[in-house]
């Protein structure tokens, strides 16, 4: 499958995430949109890693190569950091709900004054 399809899908996912972050007021939906943007970047990293591996395999011949695994390692570490981010972010949202009985981001702006 050509890499253009992966790029197109990742751009669409990232744009949906950006629009969701900019237009929504619910903290949980904003949080999900940020995760969607991270997954779009992960998709691109894996797609470019696969493309790099295919080119390196053609150039290396029958000996084989380990090129192209760098992107997959980055995706693994991004997923680990995203899991930690989810646990901390959801804990913050739960504490916000316990204190204000709302997950509306605009309500938090009123708490500044």
N, C-alpha and C positions, 0 to 999 in steps of 0.2 A: 504494500500500500504506500503510495507517495506521501512524503512528509508534509505536503501542503494540506492534506486533510487534517492531520494532527494540529498543525498551526492554526488552521481555521477554527477547529473545535476549541482549542485553548483560548483563542482570542474571544470567541463568543462567550465562553464560561467566565473569562476574566471581566468582560464588559458587563455581564449580568451581575457579577459580584460588585463591581464599582457602582453600578446604578442602584443596587440594593443598599449599599452602605450610604450613598448620598441621599436617597429618598425615604428610607424607612426610619421610623422613630422607635420601634421596639428593639431593645438591646439584644434579645436572643436572635432575632432575624439579622441584625447587623453582624452579630458574631458568626452566624452561619454563612453570610456573604463573604466575610473575611476568609473563612475556611474554604469557600468555593474558589476564591482567588488563589489561595495557596495550592489547591489541587490543580488549577489550570497551569501554574508554574511547574508543578511536578509532572504533569502530562508532557509539557514541552521538554523538560530535562530528559525524560525517558525516551521521547521520540528522537531527540538529537543524539542521545547515546546510542540508540539502535541504528541510526543512520551512520554514525561514526564507526560503529562496529562493522557494519556491512561494507563500508569503503575499505577499512583496514583488513578485513578478511579477504577481499578481492586482491588487495596489494600484497598480502603476506603469502598467498598461495596455500599449498596443502599443509604447511607447518602450523597454521592456526595463529590466533592472536588473542590477547586478553584486552585489547583496546575496546573502549565503549562502555566499560563498567563504571567509569567515574560518575557519570550522570545518575546511574542507579544508586550508587553510594550516597550521593547528595540527596536523592529522594528519600532514602532510608533515614538520614539524619534530620531532614525537614519533617518527616512524619513523626519522629520521636519528639522534636521540639513542638510540633503542633499538638501532640497528645498532652504534653505538659501545659501548653497554652490553654487547651480546652479545660483541663481540670482547674486551673487558676481562674480562668475567665468565668466559668460557670459558678465557681465559689463566690466570686465578686458579684455576679448577677443575683445569686440566691440571697446574699447578705443585703444587697440593695433592695430586693423585694421584701425581705423581712423588716427593714427599717422604714420603707416608704410605701409598701403595699402597691407598688407599680414598677414596671420595667420600661416605662417611657423615658427616653433620653432627654426630652425637653423638660421633664420634671426635675431632672438633676441640675439643669441650668438655674432653676429657681433656688436651689439650695446654696448657691454661691453667695447670695446676698444676705 
